[in-house]
Amino acid sequence: MAKQRAEGLDDVWDDWQDAVNMTPKQLEEWLETDESKSVGDTGGDGESTGHQSGRRIVEIQRTKKDDLTEDDVAHMKKVVGYVHRHRAQKPKDDVEHSRWRYSLMNWGNDPLA
């Protein structure tokens, strides 16, 4: 019996591919930097929402498309929404070293790539 594809995956797939423009290796390396850890709202465990999301994005990227779950698809939609909203708030000054860029990179999107 063929495995049923997670609902909504086909709807979000292309937007996900556009929004997440960092490879798993690039994102993992970024998440280890002080800059990555310096931005975002933190929960009770001290890790920012974006940083947690970045780790989840790497997991999703390393999962075969047909093995993605409904929870994965929900997170993919959350990432696409975040990236689209946040990119619309581009600062006028130094983008390369901005908290804006660092936050986006935690969510798998390097606006300078």
DSSP file (Angstrom, degrees, kcal/mol; ACC not computed):
  #  RESIDUE AA STRUCTURE BP1 BP2  ACC     N-H-->O    O-->H-N    N-H-->O    O-->H-N    TCO  KAPPA ALPHA  PHI   PSI    X-CA   Y-CA   Z-CA
    1    1 A M              0   0    0      0, 0.0     2,-0.1     0, 0.0     0, 0.0   0.000 360.0 360.0 360.0 130.9    0.0    0.0    0.0
    2    2 A A        -     0   0    0      1,-0.1     2,-0.2     0, 0.0     0, 0.0  -0.449 360.0-110.9 -72.7 141.6    1.4    3.4   -1.0
    3    3 A K        -     0   0    0     -2,-0.1     2,-0.3     1,-0.1    -1,-0.1  -0.515  31.7-118.9 -72.6 137.0    2.0    5.9    1.8
    4    4 A Q        -     0   0    0     -2,-0.2     2,-0.1     1,-0.1     3,-0.1  -0.616  28.4-117.4 -79.2 133.2   -0.4    8.9    1.7
    5    5 A R        -     0   0    0     -2,-0.3     3,-0.1     1,-0.1    61,-0.1  -0.421  38.7 -93.1 -69.3 142.3    1.3   12.2    1.3
    6    6 A A    >   -     0   0    0     62,-0.5     3,-1.8     1,-0.1     4,-0.4  -0.305  50.6-101.1 -56.9 134.4    0.9   14.7    4.1
    7    7 A E  T 3  S+     0   0    0      1,-0.2    -1,-0.1     2,-0.1    66,-0.1  -0.347 104.1  15.5 -62.4 133.5   -2.0   17.0    3.5
    8    8 A G  T 3> S+     0   0    0     -3,-0.1     4,-1.6    -2,-0.1    -1,-0.2   0.327  88.9 116.6  88.2  -6.6   -1.1   20.4    2.2
    9    9 A L  H <> S+     0   0    0     -3,-1.8     4,-2.0     1,-0.2     3,-0.4   0.932  75.8  48.5 -61.7 -46.9    2.5   19.4    1.2
   10   10 A D  H  > S+     0   0    0     -4,-0.4     4,-0.5     1,-0.2    -1,-0.2   0.836 109.7  55.0 -63.0 -31.2    2.0   20.1   -2.5
   11   11 A D  H  4 S+     0   0    0      1,-0.2     4,-0.3     2,-0.1    -1,-0.2   0.842 118.6  31.3 -70.2 -33.6    0.5   23.5   -1.7
   12   12 A V  H  X S+     0   0    0     -4,-1.6     4,-2.7    -3,-0.4     5,-0.2   0.620  95.1  91.1 -99.5 -14.9    3.4   24.7    0.4
   13   13 A W  H  X S+     0   0    0     -4,-2.0     4,-2.3     1,-0.2     5,-0.2   0.889  89.2  42.3 -55.4 -51.9    6.3   22.9   -1.4
   14   14 A D  H  X S+     0   0    0     -4,-0.5     4,-1.8     1,-0.2    -1,-0.2   0.904 116.1  49.1 -65.0 -41.3    7.3   25.5   -4.0
   15   15 A D  H  > S+     0   0    0     -4,-0.3     4,-2.7     1,-0.2    -1,-0.2   0.891 111.0  51.5 -63.9 -38.7    7.0   28.4   -1.5
   16   16 A W  H  X S+     0   0    0     -4,-2.7     4,-2.7     2,-0.2    -2,-0.2   0.920 107.7  51.8 -61.6 -45.5    9.1   26.4    1.0
   17   17 A Q  H  < S+     0   0    0     -4,-2.3    -1,-0.2    -5,-0.2    -2,-0.2   0.861 114.3  43.9 -61.7 -35.9   11.8   25.9   -1.6
   18   18 A D  H  < S+     0   0    0     -4,-1.8    -2,-0.2    -5,-0.2    -1,-0.2   0.893 115.9  46.3 -74.0 -41.4   11.8   29.6   -2.3
   19   19 A A  H  < S+     0   0    0     -4,-2.7     2,-1.1     1,-0.2    -2,-0.2   0.895 106.6  58.3 -71.9 -41.6   11.8   30.7    1.3
   20   20 A V     <  +     0   0    0     -4,-2.7    89,-0.2    -5,-0.2    -1,-0.2  -0.762  58.6 157.0 -95.7  97.5   14.5   28.3    2.6
   21   21 A N        +     0   0    0     -2,-1.1     2,-0.4    87,-1.0    88,-0.2   0.266  44.8  90.1-107.6  11.3   17.5   29.2    0.6
   22   22 A M  S    S-     0   0    0     86,-1.4    -2,-0.0    83,-0.1     0, 0.0  -0.870  75.6-123.7-105.4 142.0   20.2   27.9    3.0
   23   23 A T     >  -     0   0    0     -2,-0.4     4,-2.8     1,-0.1     5,-0.2  -0.362  29.9-106.6 -74.1 161.7   21.4   24.3    2.8
   24   24 A P  H  > S+     0   0    0      0, 0.0     4,-2.8     0, 0.0     5,-0.2   0.909 122.8  49.8 -55.1 -41.4   21.2   22.1    5.9
   25   25 A K  H  > S+     0   0    0      2,-0.2     4,-2.4     1,-0.2     5,-0.2   0.928 111.3  47.9 -64.4 -45.3   25.0   22.4    6.4
   26   26 A Q  H  > S+     0   0    0      1,-0.2     4,-2.4     2,-0.2    -1,-0.2   0.925 114.4  46.9 -59.9 -44.6   24.9   26.2    6.0
   27   27 A L  H  X S+     0   0    0     -4,-2.8     4,-2.6     2,-0.2    -2,-0.2   0.914 111.1  50.6 -67.2 -43.2   22.0   26.5    8.5
   28   28 A E  H  X S+     0   0    0     -4,-2.8     4,-0.7    -5,-0.2    -1,-0.2   0.924 112.5  47.2 -59.8 -43.9   23.6   24.2   11.0
   29   29 A E  H >< S+     0   0    0     -4,-2.4     3,-0.8     1,-0.2     4,-0.3   0.908 112.3  50.3 -64.7 -41.5   26.9   26.2   10.9
   30   30 A W  H >< S+     0   0    0     -4,-2.4     3,-2.1     1,-0.2     6,-0.4   0.912 103.5  58.6 -61.3 -43.8   24.9   29.5   11.2
   31   31 A L  H 3< S+     0   0    0     -4,-2.6    -1,-0.2     1,-0.3    -2,-0.2   0.683  99.9  59.4 -63.7 -16.9   23.0   28.2   14.2
   32   32 A E  T << S+     0   0    0     -3,-0.8    -1,-0.3    -4,-0.7    -2,-0.2   0.570  88.3  98.8 -84.9  -9.9   26.3   27.7   16.1
   33   33 A T  S <> S-     0   0    0     -3,-2.1     4,-1.6    -4,-0.3     5,-0.1  -0.384  78.9-126.8 -81.6 156.3   27.3   31.4   15.8
   34   34 A D  H  > S+     0   0    0      1,-0.2     4,-0.9     2,-0.2    -1,-0.1   0.854 111.0  59.0 -64.6 -35.4   27.0   34.0   18.4
   35   35 A E  H >4 S+     0   0    0      1,-0.2     3,-0.7     2,-0.2     4,-0.4   0.916 104.6  49.6 -61.2 -42.8   25.1   36.2   15.9
   36   36 A S  H >4 S+     0   0    0     -6,-0.4     3,-0.9     1,-0.2    -1,-0.2   0.905 112.9  46.3 -61.6 -41.7   22.5   33.5   15.5
   37   37 A K  H 3< S+     0   0    0     -4,-1.6    -1,-0.2     1,-0.2    -2,-0.2   0.583 101.4  69.5 -78.3  -9.4   22.0   33.1   19.2
   38   38 A S  T << S+     0   0    0     -4,-0.9     2,-0.3    -3,-0.7    -1,-0.2   0.531  93.0  63.6 -88.4  -6.3   21.8   36.9   19.7
   39   39 A V  S <  S+     0   0    0     -3,-0.9    12,-0.2    -4,-0.4     9,-0.2  -0.815  73.8  40.1-122.0 158.5   18.5   37.5   18.1
   40   40 A G  S    S-     0   0    0     -2,-0.3     2,-0.3     8,-0.1     8,-0.1  -0.051  83.2 -62.7  99.8 162.4   14.9   36.5   18.6
   41   41 A D        -     0   0    0     -2,-0.0     8,-2.0     6,-0.0     2,-0.4  -0.642  52.1-141.6 -82.9 140.1   12.4   36.1   21.4
   42   42 A T  B     -A   48   0A   0     -2,-0.3     6,-0.2     6,-0.2    -2,-0.1  -0.828   7.0-150.8-109.7 142.6   13.4   33.4   23.9
   43   43 A G    >   -     0   0    0      4,-1.4     3,-1.4    -2,-0.4    -1,-0.1  -0.054  51.3 -69.2 -87.9-162.5   11.2   31.0   25.8
   44   44 A G  T 3  S+     0   0    0      1,-0.3    -2,-0.0     2,-0.1    -1,-0.0   0.721 130.4  57.8 -65.3 -23.0   11.8   29.5   29.2
   45   45 A D  T 3  S-     0   0    0      2,-0.2    -1,-0.3     1,-0.0     3,-0.1   0.485 111.0-116.0 -90.4  -1.2   14.7   27.4   28.0
   46   46 A G  S <  S+     0   0    0     -3,-1.4     2,-0.4     1,-0.3    -2,-0.1   0.340  78.8 117.0  87.6  -7.7   16.7   30.4   26.7
   47   47 A E        -     0   0    0      1,-0.1    -4,-1.4     2,-0.0    -1,-0.3  -0.811  66.4-119.3 -96.5 134.4   16.6   29.4   23.0
   48   48 A S  B  >  -A   42   0A   0     -2,-0.4     4,-2.4    -6,-0.2    -6,-0.2  -0.252  17.8-117.1 -69.6 157.9   14.8   31.7   20.7
   49   49 A T  H  > S+     0   0    0     -8,-2.0     4,-2.4     1,-0.2     5,-0.1   0.901 117.0  50.6 -58.3 -43.5   11.8   30.6   18.6
   50   50 A G  H  > S+     0   0    0     -9,-0.2     4,-2.4     2,-0.2    -1,-0.2   0.869 108.3  51.7 -65.3 -37.3   13.8   31.2   15.4
   51   51 A H  H  > S+     0   0    0      2,-0.2     4,-1.7   -12,-0.2    -2,-0.2   0.922 111.1  47.3 -66.4 -43.8   16.7   29.2   16.6
   52   52 A Q  H  X S+     0   0    0     -4,-2.4     4,-1.9     1,-0.2    -2,-0.2   0.913 111.5  52.2 -60.4 -42.5   14.4   26.3   17.5
   53   53 A S  H  X S+     0   0    0     -4,-2.4     4,-2.8     1,-0.2    -2,-0.2   0.897 104.5  56.1 -61.5 -41.2   12.8   26.7   14.1
   54   54 A G  H  X S+     0   0    0     -4,-2.4     4,-1.9     1,-0.2    -1,-0.2   0.902 107.0  48.8 -58.9 -42.2   16.2   26.6   12.4
   55   55 A R  H  X S+     0   0    0     -4,-1.7     4,-1.6     1,-0.2    -1,-0.2   0.895 112.6  48.6 -64.8 -38.5   17.0   23.2   13.9
   56   56 A R  H  X S+     0   0    0     -4,-1.9     4,-2.4     2,-0.2    -2,-0.2   0.879 107.2  55.9 -67.8 -38.1   13.5   21.9   12.9
   57   57 A I  H  X S+     0   0    0     -4,-2.8     4,-3.0     1,-0.2     5,-0.2   0.910 105.0  52.4 -59.7 -43.5   14.1   23.2    9.3
   58   58 A V  H  X S+     0   0    0     -4,-1.9     4,-1.7     1,-0.2    -1,-0.2   0.924 109.3  49.9 -59.4 -44.0   17.3   21.2    9.1
   59   59 A E  H  < S+     0   0    0     -4,-1.6    -2,-0.2     1,-0.2    -1,-0.2   0.928 112.3  47.2 -59.6 -45.0   15.4   18.1   10.1
   60   60 A I  H >< S+     0   0    0     -4,-2.4     3,-1.6     1,-0.2    -2,-0.2   0.919 109.8  53.1 -63.6 -43.8   12.7   18.8    7.5
   61   61 A Q  H 3< S+     0   0    0     -4,-3.0    -1,-0.2     1,-0.3    -2,-0.2   0.827 109.2  49.9 -61.0 -31.0   15.3   19.4    4.8
   62   62 A R  T 3< S+     0   0    0     -4,-1.7     2,-0.4    -5,-0.2    -1,-0.3   0.383  95.3  90.7 -90.7   4.3   17.0   16.1    5.6
   63   63 A T  S <  S-     0   0    0     -3,-1.6     5,-0.1    -4,-0.2     2,-0.0  -0.831  86.6-109.0-100.9 137.4   13.7   14.2    5.4
   64   64 A K    >   -     0   0    0     -2,-0.4     3,-1.9     1,-0.1     4,-0.5  -0.368  29.2-119.7 -60.9 142.1   12.5   12.7    2.1
   65   65 A K  G >  S+     0   0    0      1,-0.3     3,-1.4     2,-0.2    -1,-0.1   0.882 113.8  52.4 -52.4 -43.9    9.5   14.6    0.7
   66   66 A D  G 3  S+     0   0    0      1,-0.3    -1,-0.3   -61,-0.1   -60,-0.1   0.629 106.4  55.3 -71.1 -12.0    7.3   11.5    0.9
   67   67 A D  G <  S+     0   0    0     -3,-1.9    -1,-0.3   -62,-0.1    -2,-0.2   0.411  79.0 118.6 -99.9   1.1    8.2   11.0    4.6
   68   68 A L    <   -     0   0    0     -3,-1.4   -62,-0.5    -4,-0.5     2,-0.1  -0.414  54.6-141.8 -69.8 144.3    7.1   14.4    5.8
   69   69 A T     >  -     0   0    0     -2,-0.1     4,-2.3   -64,-0.1     5,-0.2  -0.431  27.1-100.8-100.2 173.5    4.4   14.5    8.3
   70   70 A E  H  > S+     0   0    0      1,-0.2     4,-2.3     2,-0.2     5,-0.1   0.887 125.5  53.3 -60.1 -39.1    1.4   16.8    8.9
   71   71 A D  H  > S+     0   0    0      2,-0.2     4,-2.1     1,-0.2    -1,-0.2   0.890 107.1  51.2 -64.1 -38.9    3.4   18.5   11.7
   72   72 A D  H  > S+     0   0    0      2,-0.2     4,-2.7     1,-0.2    -2,-0.2   0.934 110.1  49.1 -61.4 -45.8    6.3   19.0    9.2
   73   73 A V  H  X S+     0   0    0     -4,-2.3     4,-2.3     1,-0.2    -2,-0.2   0.894 109.0  52.9 -62.3 -40.5    3.9   20.6    6.7
   74   74 A A  H  X S+     0   0    0     -4,-2.3     4,-1.9     1,-0.2    -1,-0.2   0.905 111.3  46.4 -61.9 -40.6    2.5   22.9    9.4
   75   75 A H  H  X S+     0   0    0     -4,-2.1     4,-2.7     2,-0.2    -2,-0.2   0.897 108.8  55.2 -69.6 -38.9    6.0   24.1   10.3
   76   76 A M  H  X S+     0   0    0     -4,-2.7     4,-2.4     1,-0.2    -2,-0.2   0.919 108.8  48.1 -58.1 -43.5    6.9   24.6    6.6
   77   77 A K  H  X S+     0   0    0     -4,-2.3     4,-2.4     1,-0.2    -1,-0.2   0.895 110.3  52.1 -64.0 -40.2    3.8   26.9    6.3
   78   78 A K  H  X S+     0   0    0     -4,-1.9     4,-2.5     2,-0.2    -2,-0.2   0.913 110.5  48.4 -61.7 -43.1    4.9   28.7    9.5
   79   79 A V  H  X S+     0   0    0     -4,-2.7     4,-2.9     2,-0.2     5,-0.2   0.931 110.8  49.7 -63.5 -47.2    8.4   29.3    8.0
   80   80 A V  H  X S+     0   0    0     -4,-2.4     4,-2.4     1,-0.2     5,-0.2   0.929 112.7  47.7 -58.6 -46.0    7.1   30.5    4.7
   81   81 A G  H  X S+     0   0    0     -4,-2.4     4,-2.4     2,-0.2     5,-0.2   0.921 113.1  48.0 -61.4 -45.3    4.7   33.0    6.4
   82   82 A Y  H  X S+     0   0    0     -4,-2.5     4,-3.1     2,-0.2     5,-0.3   0.944 112.2  48.4 -61.0 -49.6    7.5   34.2    8.7
   83   83 A V  H  X S+     0   0    0     -4,-2.9     4,-2.5     1,-0.2     5,-0.2   0.920 112.9  47.8 -60.2 -44.9   10.0   34.7    5.9
   84   84 A H  H  X S+     0   0    0     -4,-2.4     4,-1.0    -5,-0.2    -1,-0.2   0.924 116.3  43.3 -63.4 -44.4    7.5   36.6    3.7
   85   85 A R  H  < S+     0   0    0     -4,-2.4     4,-0.3    -5,-0.2     3,-0.3   0.931 116.7  46.3 -65.8 -45.4    6.4   38.9    6.6
   86   86 A H  H >< S+     0   0    0     -4,-3.1     3,-1.6     1,-0.2    -2,-0.2   0.873 107.1  56.2 -70.0 -37.8    9.9   39.5    7.8
   87   87 A R  H >< S+     0   0    0     -4,-2.5     3,-1.1    -5,-0.3    -1,-0.2   0.816  99.0  62.6 -64.1 -28.2   11.4   40.2    4.4
   88   88 A A  T 3< S+     0   0    0     -4,-1.0    -1,-0.3    -3,-0.3    -2,-0.2   0.641  96.3  61.2 -69.5 -13.0    8.8   42.9    3.9
   89   89 A Q  T <  S+     0   0    0     -3,-1.6    -1,-0.3    -4,-0.3    -2,-0.1   0.012  74.5 161.6-102.0  26.6   10.4   44.7    6.9
   90   90 A K    <   -     0   0    0     -3,-1.1    -3,-0.1     1,-0.1     2,-0.0  -0.197  37.8-123.4 -53.2 129.7   13.8   45.2    5.3
   91   91 A P        -     0   0    0      0, 0.0    -1,-0.1     0, 0.0     4,-0.1  -0.336   5.0-134.6 -73.2 158.9   15.9   47.9    7.0
   92   92 A K  S    S+     0   0    0      2,-0.1     3,-0.1    -2,-0.0    -2,-0.1   0.704  84.8  55.2 -85.6 -21.2   17.3   50.8    5.0
   93   93 A D  S    S-     0   0    0      1,-0.2     2,-0.4     2,-0.1     5,-0.1   0.138 111.4 -13.3 -95.3-149.4   20.7   50.7    6.6
   94   94 A D        +     0   0    0      1,-0.2    -1,-0.2     3,-0.1    -2,-0.1  -0.294  56.9 175.1 -56.4 103.4   23.4   47.9    6.9
   95   95 A V    >   +     0   0    0     -2,-0.4     3,-1.8     1,-0.2     6,-0.4   0.877  69.8  65.0 -78.0 -39.7   21.6   44.7    5.9
   96   96 A E  T 3  S+     0   0    0      1,-0.3    -1,-0.2     5,-0.1    16,-0.1   0.850 114.4  28.8 -56.7 -39.5   24.6   42.4    6.1
   97   97 A H  T 3  S+     0   0    0      4,-0.1    -1,-0.3     5,-0.0     2,-0.2  -0.015  96.8 124.8-111.2  28.9   25.2   42.8    9.8
   98   98 A S    <>  -     0   0    0     -3,-1.8     4,-2.2     1,-0.1     5,-0.1  -0.576  68.4-129.7 -93.4 152.0   21.6   43.5   10.8
   99   99 A R  H  > S+     0   0    0     -2,-0.2     4,-2.6     1,-0.2     5,-0.2   0.827 111.0  63.6 -61.7 -31.1   19.5   41.7   13.4
  100  100 A W  H  > S+     0   0    0      2,-0.2     4,-2.0     1,-0.2    -1,-0.2   0.942 106.1  41.4 -57.9 -50.6   16.9   41.5   10.6
  101  101 A R  H  > S+     0   0    0     -6,-0.4     4,-2.7     1,-0.2    -2,-0.2   0.919 113.2  53.6 -65.1 -43.5   19.2   39.4    8.5
  102  102 A Y  H  X S+     0   0    0     -4,-2.2     4,-1.7     1,-0.2    -2,-0.2   0.904 109.1  49.3 -60.0 -41.0   20.3   37.3   11.5
  103  103 A S  H  X S+     0   0    0     -4,-2.6     4,-0.9     1,-0.2    -1,-0.2   0.931 111.2  49.1 -63.6 -45.4   16.6   36.5   12.3
  104  104 A L  H ><>S+     0   0    0     -4,-2.0     5,-2.4     1,-0.2     3,-0.8   0.901 108.0  54.3 -60.1 -40.7   15.8   35.5    8.8
  105  105 A M  H ><5S+     0   0    0     -4,-2.7     3,-1.9     1,-0.3    -1,-0.2   0.852 100.4  59.3 -65.6 -33.1   18.9   33.3    8.7
  106  106 A N  H 3<5S+     0   0    0     -4,-1.7    -1,-0.3     1,-0.3    -2,-0.2   0.807 106.1  50.4 -61.3 -27.0   17.7   31.5   11.8
  107  107 A W  T <<5S-     0   0    0     -4,-0.9    -1,-0.3    -3,-0.8    -2,-0.2   0.195 129.1 -99.3 -96.5  13.7   14.6   30.7    9.7
  108  108 A G  T < 5S+     0   0    0     -3,-1.9   -86,-1.4     1,-0.2   -87,-1.0   0.563  88.3 114.5  86.9   9.1   16.7   29.3    6.9
  109  109 A N      < -     0   0    0     -5,-2.4    -2,-0.2   -89,-0.2    -1,-0.2  -0.948  42.9-169.4-121.1 116.8   16.6   32.4    4.6
  110  110 A D    >   -     0   0    0     -2,-0.5     3,-2.0     1,-0.1    -8,-0.1  -0.896   9.2-160.4 -99.3 108.3   19.7   34.5    3.8
  111  111 A P  T 3  S+     0   0    0      0, 0.0    -1,-0.1     0, 0.0   -15,-0.1   0.646  90.2  54.5 -65.6 -12.0   18.4   37.6    2.1
  112  112 A L  T 3         0   0    0      1,-0.2   -16,-0.0   -17,-0.1    -2,-0.0   0.451 360.0 360.0 -97.5  -1.2   21.8   38.2    0.6
  113  113 A A    <         0   0    0     -3,-2.0    -1,-0.2     0, 0.0    -3,-0.0   0.484 360.0 360.0 -76.3 360.0   22.1   34.8   -1.0
